[in-house]
């Protein structure tokens, strides 16, 4: 429940930790007899005598939380924290939904054989921005495994569009994350990282380095436990562009 005419407005993405910090700051300011802090208590606390010059130490953290809540238009701290918690849950759900939808749409685009470096500039920019957006949303709700997969998606899309330098940067970041947080990864994450890195390196003309990562991806794919996951990897290894690498390897 909110009160009328709040003195302050909650930000678009309120954070309960930040609000708790505000309450602690107010408590310290009251203890230091800060005139503006004492005035805020007089104006917003249901019992204005909670903070006085004669006994500032009687003003507790709970009192400060009440003041903060009422300044934002709520009856008390419980109502404020409940409201913020509900908003945070809603935001997480939205991030997850957009992350999934964008990821699926990007893979559909990657599988489109008509897409490539020759595609119109506006189409290429839209797809790259969408790949970045998917990674952004997962960074708000996921862990390092999700971050690595977001890097892979950007690299894969960039390779498809002929943006090989961009693809290489994100492929390297993908592999770095997987090697740094191995316990969070599935057995198919590492071969995907080597696949992306091989593809990007081939695009930049480093066929020798690309060959090493390509062979590593193939070998790791053979060890993936799930038949469906292994089939997806094999399909990606068979799908271009490979910038001349696959024809030279003769592995696929």
C-alpha positions, 0 to 999 in steps of 0.5 A: 500500500502506498501513501499519497504524494511521495517525496521521492520516486523509485528508479525504473529498476529498484534494487533492495540492496541500494534501498537498504544502503540508503537507510543505513546512510540515513541512520548515520546522518541522524546520529551525526545530527545532520539537520537535513536528516533530522528534518526528513525524520520529522517529515516522514516518520510516523512518530517524529520524536524518533529522532531528536537532538537530545537522543539521536542514538534512539533512532534505529535502522528500522526507523530509518527504513520506515522513513525511506519507505514513506519517502517513496510513498509506502506505508512501511518497509515491508510494503516497499520491499515486497513491491521491489521484490515483485518488480525484480521477479518480473524483470528476471522473467522478462530477461529470460523470455527475451533471451530465449526468444532472441536466441532461437530467432538467431539460430534460425537466421544462422541456419538460413543459407541465404544469409551471408556477407552479401546481405543488406547492411541493415539486415546484418546490423539487425541480426548482430544487435539481436545476438548482442541483445540475447547475450545481454538478457542472459547476463541479467539472469544467467551464470557464466555458462549462459555468458559463454553461450551468448559469446558463442552466439555473437561469434557464430552470427558474426561469422555468418555475416562475414564479420570475422574479426568480431567473430574472433574476439567473441569466440576467444571470450567464449573459450576463456569463460568455459576454461575459467568456469568448467564446473558450470559447463555442459560437455558440449560447451567446449567443442562449440567454443573450439568450433566458433574459434576455428571458424573465425580464425579461418575467416581471418586467413589463419587456416593453420590455427583454425585447423587445430581448433577444428580438429579439437572440436571434432574430437570433443564432439565424439565424446559428447554423451548425449546423442541429440547434443552430439548430432547438433554439434555435428550439424554445426561442424558441417554447416558453413561458412568455413572459409576454405578450411573444411575442404582442406581438412577433409574431416567433414 
